[in-house]
Amino acid sequence: MDSKIIDEIAAIVGRGNVLSSLEERKCYSYDGRMDGAIPDLVVFPSSAKEVSQILLLANAYLFPVIPRGSGSGLTGGSVPVNGGVVLSFTRMNKILEIDTKNLIAIVEPGVITYMLQEEVAKYGFFYPPDPASYKYSSIGGNIAECAGGPNSLKYGVTRDYVLGLEVVQPTGEIINTGVRTMKGVVGYDLTRLFVGSEGTLGVVTEIILKLIPQPEAKATILALFQEVDDAAETVSAIIAAKIVPSTIEFMDKASIKCSEQASPMGLPEGIGGLLLIEVDGDKVSIASQAERIKQIVLEKKAIRCEMTEDPKESDRLWQARRTLSQATYNLNPVKIAEDVVVPRSNIPALIHALEEMENKFNIPILSFGHAGDGNFHVSIMIQDTPEHRAKAGEAVKEIFTETIRLGGTLSGEHGIGLSKAAYLGMELSPEIITTMKKIKQLFDPNNILNPGKIFI
């Protein structure tokens, strides 16, 4: 990048908030899954005004700008494609306001999700969105990808808690969307347009979030099944009984074996499926809900069912699920992580299809995730060889094909980014994709902001 541009950016944010050495810039060329291009510069803004000034420069000099939260994404959404300037929001990490009367929080994009949850809990409030990366992912990144998590079944995803945004448009204008109230239907819902747009339509610099009262109590149920179909049918039976747990997590046979090898819980060998179910609310209601779930689980041929309301015992029951992500690396050093969603009724069909693919390609394919809403995280574990990478590529395409055939969607949480851009047309019609591209062109006529993402 021209030294004149670097000097102008440094004048905006301060020389100490610019990284220009190769070693420093390289750290911002990848995310939790993908490698990208090394950026020409990494910049740490502290305000919407600074972001605006940088975007004005970007339009004048025509260089790309890539917004970045904590870099924990899994589709390459925050990595550069052709250099440019990475805007890292780690400096903008303040909780600006917690309004106890109106149950809202106003935060900057660099606030870590877990830190917000801990802070609002002090006031008896609850911020439900809980991606697996919640202890290190940022609110801004969660908004870019519309992150979800185990709580999504009962409480919804990030977009359900975003009331308003301060956004710097790609051309530099600062706008405020949405409201501080629980209702608001004036004009187009631009807030929802920005949420999940993967940093391609605007740079979020301030967020108004909805909070809810903290549930009084929680119960956790661990259920083990010999057959995966019994586990899947249990999920549908629980919902049919008009019980809406906060969480229903699933692990398949391969996932259970992998987790048990890494951190033994004494689970029997040959288990076909594991469900981890949580209900929350007032103490009286969760006791009756948990007991009813236990009855359903046993009716559906569970070979073991454990239930607790004790937080420490709950942590023990969660052990298998929490250790799984890292445990998968004991199988092979490279993980290809996908997050498809199918209707609950088609969960067994997806699981059996994945088992067939594992045998076909002779590489480990594990499935686990949020069974309550049909969102499955599929981990393809491979060696870092051309042969294994080619097999993984074929497996991914087959997984997506089967997902669409089953009435599903290619992503429930991770977004499209770079890794899924080639498959967008499998789900969306040419007319829909054209309309989306027109929106991008309207907001960003010079294609400055996060170019190369979502669309090929």
C-alpha positions in Angstrom: 0.0 0.0 0.0 1.2 3.5 -0.9 2.9 5.2 2.1 0.8 8.3 1.5 -2.4 6.3 2.2 -0.8 4.7 5.3 0.1 8.1 6.6 -3.4 9.4 6.0 -4.9 6.4 7.9 -2.4 6.8 10.7 -3.4 10.5 11.0 -7.0 9.4 11.5 -6.5 6.6 14.2 -3.0 7.4 15.5 0.2 5.7 14.5 0.1 3.3 17.4 -3.2 1.9 16.1 -1.8 0.8 12.8 0.0 -2.5 12.1 2.2 -2.5 9.0 4.9 -5.2 9.5 4.5 -8.5 7.5 4.5 -10.5 10.7 1.7 -8.5 12.3 -0.4 -8.4 9.2 -0.1 -12.1 8.6 -2.0 -12.7 11.8 -5.1 -11.2 10.2 -5.0 -13.2 7.0 -7.1 -16.2 8.4 -10.0 -17.0 10.7 -11.1 -20.0 12.6 -11.1 -22.1 9.4 -9.7 -20.4 6.3 -6.5 -18.8 5.1 -6.9 -15.7 2.9 -4.6 -13.0 1.6 -2.3 -10.9 3.8 -3.8 -7.5 4.3 -1.9 -4.4 3.4 -2.7 -2.8 6.7 -4.4 -3.5 10.0 -6.2 -0.6 11.7 -7.8 -0.3 15.1 -10.5 2.4 15.0 -12.1 3.8 18.2 -15.2 5.5 16.8 -17.7 5.6 14.0 -16.1 8.9 12.9 -12.8 7.2 12.4 -14.4 4.3 10.4 -16.2 6.8 8.3 -13.0 8.7 7.4 -11.2 5.5 6.5 -14.1 4.4 4.2 -14.0 7.8 2.5 -10.3 7.3 1.8 -11.1 3.8 0.6 -13.5 5.1 -2.0 -11.1 7.8 -3.0 -8.2 5.4 -3.5 -10.2 2.3 -4.2 -8.8 -0.1 -1.7 -10.8 -2.9 0.0 -11.9 -2.7 3.7 -12.5 -5.8 5.7 -14.3 -5.5 9.1 -13.1 -8.0 11.6 -14.3 -9.0 15.1 -12.4 -11.7 16.9 -11.6 -13.7 13.8 -13.4 -16.8 15.1 -15.6 -17.3 12.1 -15.7 -20.5 10.1 -16.4 -19.4 6.5 -13.6 -16.9 5.8 -16.0 -13.9 6.3 -13.3 -11.7 7.9 -10.3 -12.6 5.8 -9.0 -10.5 2.9 -9.3 -11.8 -0.6 -6.9 -9.3 -2.3 -5.2 -7.4 0.4 -6.7 -4.1 1.6 -7.2 -2.7 5.1 -8.5 -4.9 7.9 -10.6 -2.9 10.5 -10.2 -4.7 13.8 -12.7 -3.7 16.5 -10.9 -4.9 19.6 -10.5 -1.3 20.8 -14.2 -0.7 20.5 -15.1 -3.0 23.4 -17.2 -1.0 25.8 -20.6 -1.8 27.2 -22.0 1.7 27.0 -25.3 1.3 28.8 -27.4 -1.3 30.6 -31.0 0.1 30.9 -32.6 -1.8 33.7 -36.0 -0.2 33.2 -36.3 -0.9 29.5 -34.3 -4.1 29.4 -31.8 -3.0 26.7 -28.0 -2.9 26.5 -26.0 -0.6 24.2 -22.6 -1.9 23.3 -19.7 -1.4 20.9 -19.0 -4.2 18.4 -15.8 -5.4 20.1 -17.6 -6.5 23.3 -17.1 -10.3 23.9 -20.4 -12.1 24.0 -19.6 -13.9 27.3 -18.5 -10.6 29.0 -21.9 -9.1 28.0 -23.7 -12.1 29.4 -21.8 -12.0 32.6 -22.3 -8.3 33.1 -26.1 -8.2 32.4 -26.5 -11.3 34.7 -25.4 -9.0 37.6 -28.7 -7.1 37.1 -30.7 -10.3 36.8 -30.9 -10.1 33.0 -30.1 -12.6 30.2 -28.7 -12.2 26.7 -29.5 -15.6 25.2 -27.5 -15.9 21.9 -24.6 -18.3 22.7 -22.4 -19.4 19.8 -19.9 -22.1 20.7 -17.3 -19.4 20.5 -19.1 -17.1 23.0 -16.2 -16.8 25.3 -14.0 -15.2 22.6 -16.3 -14.1 19.7 -17.5 -10.5 19.6 -21.0 -9.0 19.4 -20.0 -7.3 16.1 -19.0 -10.7 14.6 -22.1 -12.3 15.9 -24.2 -9.7 14.2 -22.3 -10.0 10.9 -23.0 -13.8 10.8 -26.3 -13.7 12.7 -24.8 -16.2 15.2 -27.0 -18.7 17.0 -26.1 -21.5 19.4 -27.7 -24.2 21.7 -30.2 -21.6 23.1 -31.7 -20.9 19.7 -34.5 -23.5 20.0 -36.3 -21.5 22.7 -34.8 -18.1 22.5 -33.9 -17.5 18.8 -30.7 -16.1 17.3 -28.7 -12.9 17.3 -31.1 -11.0 15.0 -34.0 -11.6 17.5 -32.1 -9.4 20.0 -30.9 -6.6 17.8 -33.2 -3.6 18.2 -31.0 -0.9 16.5 -27.6 -0.2 15.0 -25.2 2.6 14.3 -23.7 1.7 10.9 -21.1 3.3 8.7 -22.1 2.8 5.1 -19.5 1.7 2.6 -19.4 5.2 1.2 -18.7 6.7 4.6 -22.1 8.0 5.8 -23.1 7.2 9.4 -26.7 6.1 9.9 -28.8 4.9 12.8 -31.3 2.2 12.2 -34.0 0.7 14.5 -35.3 1.7 17.9 -34.8 1.5 21.6 -38.3 0.2 22.1 -39.7 -3.3 21.9 -41.8 -2.3 18.8 -41.0 -0.2 15.8 -42.3 -0.5 12.3 -41.4 2.9 10.7 -40.0 2.4 7.2 -38.0 -0.5 5.9 -36.3 -2.8 8.5 -32.7 -1.9 7.7 -31.6 -3.3 11.0 -32.5 -6.8 9.9 -30.9 -6.3 6.5 -27.5 -5.5 8.1 -27.7 -8.4 10.6 -26.3 -11.4 8.8 -24.9 -9.4 5.9 -21.4 -10.6 6.7 -19.8 -7.2 6.7 -20.7 -6.5 3.1 -23.3 -3.8 3.4 -22.0 -1.7 6.3 -19.7 -1.5 9.3 -21.5 -1.8 12.7 -20.1 0.6 15.3 -22.8 0.5 18.0 -25.6 -1.9 18.9 -28.9 -1.7 20.8 -29.7 -5.2 22.2 -32.8 -6.6 23.8 -32.4 -8.3 27.2 -34.8 -10.6 29.0 -35.1 -11.6 32.7 -32.7 -14.3 33.9 -34.5 -17.7 34.2 -34.9 -18.7 37.9 -33.8 -22.3 37.5 -32.5 -24.9 35.0 -32.6 -28.7 34.7 -30.3 -30.8 32.5 -31.0 -34.2 31.1 -28.5 -36.6 29.5 -30.0 -39.4 27.4 -28.2 -42.2 25.7 -29.6 -44.3 22.9 -28.6 -47.5 21.2 -30.1 -46.4 17.9 -29.7 -42.9 16.3 -33.3 -43.1 15.0 -34.6 -43.3 18.6 -32.7 -40.2 19.6 -34.1 -38.3 16.6 -37.6 -39.4 17.3 -37.2 -38.3 20.9 -36.5 -34.7 19.7 -39.8 -34.6 17.8 -41.7 -36.3 20.6 -40.5 -33.6 23.1 -41.7 -30.8 20.8 -45.0 -32.6 20.1 -45.6 -32.7 23.9 -45.6 -28.9 23.8 -42.4 -28.7 25.7 -39.8 -26.2 24.4 -36.4 -26.8 26.0 -33.8 -24.1 25.9 -31.4 -26.7 24.4 -31.5 -30.0 22.7 -28.0 -31.0 21.7 -27.1 -34.2 19.7 -24.0 -36.2 19.2 -23.7 -39.1 16.8 -21.8 -42.4 17.4 -18.5 -41.1 16.0 -18.7 -37.9 18.1 -19.4 -39.8 21.3 -16.5 -42.2 20.7 -14.2 -39.3 19.9 -15.2 -37.3 23.0 -15.0 -40.4 25.3 -11.5 -41.2 24.1 -10.3 -37.6 24.9 -12.2 -37.1 28.2 -13.8 -40.3 29.5 -17.2 -40.1 31.2 -17.8 -43.8 31.4 -20.3 -43.9 28.6 -21.1 -47.4 27.3 -19.5 -48.5 24.0 -21.6 -48.6 20.9 -24.0 -45.8 21.8 -25.8 -44.7 18.6 -26.9 -41.2 19.8 -26.6 -38.8 22.7 -29.1 -36.0 23.6 -28.3 -33.3 26.1 -31.5 -31.4 27.0 -32.0 -28.4 29.1 -35.2 -26.7 30.4 -35.2 -23.4 32.2 -37.8 -21.1 33.8 -39.4 -21.0 37.3 -38.5 -23.8 39.7 -42.0 -25.4 39.7 -42.4 -25.5 35.9 -38.9 -26.9 35.2 -39.4 -29.7 37.6 -42.5 -30.9 35.9 -41.1 -30.3 32.4 -37.9 -32.2 33.2 -39.9 -35.1 34.6 -42.1 -35.2 31.5 -39.0 -35.2 29.2 -37.5 -38.0 31.2 -40.7 -40.1 30.7 -40.5 -39.4 26.9 -36.9 -40.3 26.7 -37.5 -43.6 28.4 -40.5 -44.3 26.3 -38.3 -43.8 23.2 -35.9 -46.6 24.4 -33.1 -44.6 26.0 -30.7 -47.0 27.7 -29.6 -44.4 30.2 -31.2 -41.1 31.4 -29.6 -38.8 34.0 -31.3 -35.6 35.3 -30.1 -32.9 37.6 -30.9 -29.3 38.7 -27.4 -29.0 40.3 -25.1 -26.6 38.3 -22.0 -28.6 39.1 -23.6 -31.9 38.1 -24.9 -30.1 35.0 -21.4 -29.2 34.0 -20.4 -32.8 34.3 -23.2 -33.9 32.0 -22.1 -31.2 29.5 -18.5 -32.6 29.5 -18.9 -34.8 26.4 -20.3 -32.0 24.3 -17.8 -29.3 25.5 -14.7 -31.4 24.9 -15.8 -32.6 21.4 -14.6 -29.7 19.2 -11.0 -30.1 20.3 -11.3 -33.9 20.6 -12.0 -34.2 16.9 -8.4 -33.3 16.2 -7.3 -36.6 17.7 -8.7 -38.2 14.5 -6.9 -36.0 11.9 -5.2 -32.6 12.0 -7.5 -30.7 9.5 -11.2 -30.0 10.2 -13.7 -29.0 7.5 -16.6 -27.6 9.5 -20.0 -27.2 8.0 -23.3 -26.2 9.6 -26.3 -27.4 7.7 -30.0 -27.3 8.8 -32.8 -29.8 8.0 -36.4 -30.1 9.2 -36.5 -32.0 12.5 -38.4 -34.8 10.8 -35.5 -35.4 8.4 -32.8 -35.6 11.0 -32.5 -39.4 10.8 -32.2 -39.3 7.0 -29.4 -36.8 7.2 -27.5 -38.8 9.9 -27.7 -42.0 7.8 -26.6 -40.2 4.7 -23.6 -38.8 6.6 -22.7 -42.4 7.8 -22.9 -43.6 4.2 -20.6 -40.8 3.0 -18.1 -41.6 5.7 -17.9 -45.2 4.4 -17.8 -44.0 0.8 -15.0 -41.5 1.2 -13.2 -43.4 3.9 -12.6 -40.3 6.0 -14.1 -39.5 9.5 -17.3 -37.5 9.2 -18.8 -36.5 12.6 -22.2 -34.9 13.2 -23.4 -33.1 16.3 -25.2 -29.9 17.2 -28.5 -28.4 17.8 -31.1 -31.1 17.2 -34.0 -29.1 18.5 -33.8 -26.7 15.5 -32.3 -29.2 13.0 -28.9 -27.4 12.9 -26.1 -29.9 12.5 -22.4 -29.2 12.7 -20.7 -31.7 10.4 -17.0 -32.1 10.9 -14.9 -33.7 8.2 -11.6 -34.7 9.6 -8.8 -35.1 7.1 -5.0 -35.3 6.6 -3.4 -32.3 5.0 -2.9 -34.1 1.7 -4.2 -33.4 -1.8 -6.0 -36.7 -1.8 -7.8 -36.1 1.5 -8.7 -32.5 0.5 -10.1 -33.7 -2.8 -12.3 -36.3 -0.9 -13.4 -33.6 1.6 -14.4 -31.3 -1.3 -16.5 -34.1 -2.8 -18.0 -34.9 0.6 -19.0 -31.3 1.2 -20.8 -31.1 -2.1 -22.7 -34.3 -1.4 -23.6 -33.0 2.1 -25.0 -29.8 0.6 -26.9 -31.8 -2.1 -28.5 -34.1 0.5 -29.3 -31.1 2.8 -31.2 -29.3 0.0 -33.0 -32.6 -1.0 -34.2 -32.9 2.5 -35.7 -29.4 2.5 -32.8 -27.8 4.4 -30.4 -24.9 4.1 -26.7 -24.7 3.7 -26.0 -22.6 6.8 -27.8 -22.0 10.1 -25.0 -20.0 11.8 -21.7 -19.8 10.1 -22.8 -17.8 7.0 -21.5 -18.1 3.4 -18.3 -16.1 3.4 -15.7 -17.6 1.1 -16.1 -21.3 1.9 -19.7 -21.7 0.7 -19.9 -19.0 -2.0 -19.5 -21.6 -4.8 -22.6 -23.4 -3.5 -24.9 -20.5 -3.2 -26.8 -21.3 -6.3 -27.7 -24.8 -4.9 -30.2 -23.1 -2.6 -31.0 -19.6 -4.0 -32.5 -19.0 -7.4 -30.7 -16.8 -10.0 -33.4 -14.1 -9.5 -32.7 -14.0 -5.7 -29.0 -13.8 -6.1 -29.4 -11.0 -8.7 -31.6 -9.1 -6.3 -29.0 -9.5 -3.5 -26.2 -8.3 -5.8 -28.3 -5.2 -6.7 -28.6 -4.4 -2.9 -24.9 -4.8 -2.6 -24.3 -2.5 -5.5 -26.7 0.1 -4.1 -25.0 0.3 -0.8 -21.4 -0.2 -2.0 -21.1 1.1 -5.6 -17.3 0.8 -5.6 -17.3 -2.7 -4.0 -15.1 -1.4 -1.2 -16.5 -3.3 1.8 -15.5 -7.0 2.3 -15.4 -7.8 -1.5 -15.4 -11.4 -2.6 -17.7 -12.6 0.1 -21.0 -14.5 -0.4 -21.1 -14.0 -4.2 -18.6 -15.4 -6.7 
